Amino acid sequence: MTVLRFLLILIVLAALAGGAWVWEQWNFQAPGPSPAYKVVMVEPGEHVAVIAQHLAEAGVIANAALFRIGVRLRQAPLKAGEYGFPARASMADVMGILASGKSIQHKLTAAEGLTSRMIVDLVKADPVLVGKAGAVPEEGTLLPETYLFTRGTTRAEILARMARAHGDLLARLWPARAAGLPFKDRREAVILASIVEKETAIPAERRHVAAVFLNRLRLGMKLQSDPTIIYDITQGYPLGRGIRASELVRATPHNTYAIAGLPPTPICNPGRDSLDAVLHPAASNDLYFVANGTGGHVFSATEAEQNRNVAQWRRIEKLQHQLAPLPVPSLRQ
């Protein structure tokens, strides 16, 4: 009788355990309560119980205790980070996301042609990055592109990544550069690339523009690049007006109408295309270019051709001015 009773107890306990296991499995796999995508931050060092409570408070899971037990039963190592959970994510899904360590990726885009000060201002304004940016890096030492990062990344880290990316790109491009380029070192290539970057926004033109400036350098001609004048006036921001005759001849540090050769520093942070363009320029004898009225440029090898192209550009400018819509008068009295 005692043995039978013991067996019955074992059977009941086994049934209860089996039922509990099935119940736990079903609830752990069942759709969660959240009707929408939710974001939860898991701080470094937080225990499973604390994480489960945060998830429950955010409405991602319905039962913090069950989630905690399920994670411990499955021995899943949850990792710190910022995580996004889809609507109706089950506890199993939530555990898998936390165990993957794949935090939400944020992004910051530094456009080609921005100065180092402009890029630092972008980094400072980003609401996800933390910490101080530090001193403004030297002009032309950052690589403009889109950078992905997770919450908690510091502003100094992002700027350091931009500097490393710039250095790594130059380390690949410089050894493979075309022969006979008039550069003493990589820095001179970056200086010219910054001028090319500001002269044209059309990628297909950059190698041709680079060829013009390189031809001028070889012949000892002044580069005569308008953006170099603007840089000394506005530190790279749009001038908002035409360049004055007095500014053309003013001997400011970067004014390539007044100084021979390259300016002392870059005038912006050039992108990959412009850096590649000055190290692999187009094959051309052209020495001049001027706007063509459609956003691009027309190139020429002689001063006579350039004068004709400039005259054509002046006619286009005049026509554009005549066709410009009149300003709408204000209704305010």
Secondary structure, 3 states (H helix, E strand, C coil): CHHHHHHHHHHHHHHHHHHHHHHHHHHHHCCCCCCCCEEEEECCCCCHHHHHHHHHHCCCCCCHHHHHHHHHHHCCCCCCEEEEECCCCCHHHHHHHHHHCCCCCEEEECCCCCCHHHHHHHHHHCCCCECCCCCCCCCCCCCCCEEEECCCCEHHHHHHHHHHHHHHHHHHHHHHCCCCCCCCCHHHHHHHHHHHHHHCCCHHHHHHHHHHHHHHHHHCCCCCCHHHHHHHHHCCCCCCCCCCHHHHHCCCCCCCCCCCCCCCCCCCCCCHHHHHHHHCCCCCCCCEEEECCCCCEEEECCHHHHHHHHHHHHHHHHHHHHHCCCCCCCCCC
